[in-house]
Amino acid sequence: MSDAATDAFVAHRNLLFTVAYEMLGSAADAEDVLQETWLRWVKVDLAQVRDDRAYLVRITTRQALNRMRTVQRRREAYVGPWLPEPLLTTPDIADDVALAEQVSMALLLVLETLSPTERAVFVLREAFGVSYDEIAAAVDKSPAAVRQIASRARRHVDARRPRQVVPAQRTRAVLDAFRRALETGDPQALLNVLAPDVVLIADAGGRKQSAPRPIVGADKLARFLLAAGTPRTGGVLSASATTINGSPALFLHLDGVVDGVMAVRIEDELITGIYYVRNPDKLTRVTEETPLTLR
């Protein structure tokens, strides 16, 4: 193992993790991909490598594509709705609009609707600005084919992603009103911040009692959320502000114990989507900040 190989890998590790995480939606799987990338990287003749970053991204992409086959089988057997694994991130990431959007729960869910190759091409091109030639080498396609895949994936994502990017400051204000409504148990205050067609997806992975399917509609959702704070269903509900996947979010507590992480999608000053991750297996990366980067 050469010092040059180690230095190059360490220098680009946060980038490689972000690439793998965007492709897989799982920090645990992303870490496994990085381990595989490292094992292959140390066997490379660095004298033949012109661009360490490009070469490492290529290895990471290929390993992530391999991992997707295992991930897809696991998702098919998953109990209840599936959400990406949330990451605790530094508050300043929320001010990096491009990065915050790329790693948002909302966009990661949209990326789940792409094929593995479409997802890889979209992530590398749109998030990281990788050239078509470099992407072609990573996914074993011709540059012409990659351009077509990128165009198709972009249209698909654009039709499903949030229509507007809400500034972090405004998101925090809406979340604060939402938090107060939850803690006071005020139904009208909740309805004031929920869009009529709001959708909640709760991921408990079969580990906790939860909504087995998405809840649609402000009235139904308000009843569900308020019921969670009664002694019959869990105890005292409280919330605290945090930053998850580059966006303002909430920790939800029941009787003082973290019950899950709640991220939101906001459009026209109202919450249109709530992503509530309660599966304990997915909450391992919300106690320590994970550094992410597009560069």
Protein Blocks (a to p, Z undefined) as FASTA:
>chain_A
ZZklmmmmmmmmmmmmmmmmmmnopaklmmmmmmmmmmmmmmpcfklpmblklmmmmmmm
mmmmmmmmmmmmmmmmpgcjdddddddddfklmmmmmlmmmmgmklmmmmmmpcfklmmm
mmmmmmnopafklmmmmnopafklmmmmmmmmmmmmmmmmcfbdcdfklmmmmmmmmmmm
mmnopaklmmmmpcfkbccdddekhmaccdfbdcedjklmmmmmmmmmpmklnpaadddd
ddeehiacddddeehiafbdcddddeehiafbdcddfbfklmmmmmbccdddfZZ
